[in-house]
Amino acid sequence: MATIKAMAESVPTTSLPQNPAEFRRQLGLLDSTMIVIGSMIGSGIFIVSAEMSRHIGSAGWLLVAWLLTGVLTISGALSYGELAAMMPRAGGQYVYLREAFSPLWGFLYGWTLFLVIQTGTIAAVAVGFARFSGFLAPLISESNYLIAPVHLSRGYAISLSTAQLLGIVLVALLTWTNARGLQYGKFVQNVFTVAKTGGLLALIVVSLIWGWNSQAVHQNFGDAWTPRGYDVLASGLTAASGFGLFVAICISQTGSLFSADAWNNITFTAGEVVQPKRNIPLSLLLGTGTVITLYLLTNVGYLVTLPLEEIQAAPSDRVATATLERIFPGTGAVLMAVTIMVSTFGCMNGLILAGARAYFAMARDGVFFPQAGKLNQALVPGWALAVQGIWSMLLILPRTYNEETKRYGNLYGDLLDYVISAALIFYILTVAGLFRLRWKQPEAERPYRAFGYPVVPGLYLVGAATVLTVLFVYRPATTWPGVFIVLLGLPMFYWFRRRS
């Protein structure tokens, strides 16, 4: 943490006018698309299908759930394209909410982004990298402590394991490289995005060709629509009934939507994109379309290699690892670990690069720490990067503790569960802002108009609102706390406003 702070302080800052003209536009269409793809593909696609299959209970409906995720994601991206072309400025979604509704709504999104969404995801991805590093170096483990857990209360502790330490080092490293200039950040992003996209393609090809299992294909697709082996969703409610299946598909979206999230990160970097009115909408379409196609094919690969019950019972939910182990016994786990390490490293870089630009825009509006609104000599927001890195590293340290199982978890995991619904609220508000701005600013320049307006954006609103409603009704323990975290931003907004 001290290293990042010292790094930020050692690079002189340059105060900018309200319009940050000093940003250097260095991100072309390929770079922008790599940010979209690289930020989306982390470790989720290799894991979440196990829990989704336990909710849904059938191969056909599992693919339908992923298809729904694809429709929602691409519909949202097409809608954001119009807003990005209208307002090609640093800050992205924060700016859209500010302009469509009010500075308060923009801040509440930016606050939640900084407090949990972006930083919590960075922490989770960093520890995910470290956890899979343990396959190559057993010394790296969440139970190999440098500082044993110190209990703060019955359910919470703080510790430093070798896995946590590696996660912290990775955040510090990528924060430092991004603070040196956009050229460094985009080079890392492009290299690792190409590598992990290749790794995901290899998983698909290997599972479809060498992993083809006639028994699994017959079991999964011979009766693709009858739920079996499913979990109980609520009292008396399972995927065996029509309504229960509907609820199961909606609940499963917490996994698939999270795996396909962060596609909006390119909008945060709009001030550095070449021809942003063209390249941002196009990169959103190309990036989300590519990832969703890969995700659907990956799940087909799982289903032709493993019977559904093996997917449901995959150890630690590592479906991709189980798939490769079936194809390459004894080496599959190591191959998958390397693939996930490459994937998470690139994902983390994209999140770190993009998130700081949102805090930069907030600071320029006087609703974040003033130093975050300055660029360093490399013309990147060094202080915004530093404060994001420090908070992400702090989120790695706290642990949750279950007294019954005597097992430790990670606080950021709980926080991310809580804010998935809150993030969905902001996505819905942003797409609704597209309608509002069409009415509020009918004469504004719109170099790109949302494809299929008003049907496609309306489809997103209906679908996302339906999923959100089901989550609030059937998963209240992990949804309502997210609203509370967002509301914590209210006093912070007025505090920043008084300071400025």
Beta strands, then each sheet from edge to edge (+ up, - down):
strand 1: 13-14
strand 2: 145-151
strand 3: 156-161
strand 4: 375-376
strand 5: 398-402
strand 6: 407-410
sheet 1: 1+ 4-
sheet 2: 2+ 3- 5+ 6-
end
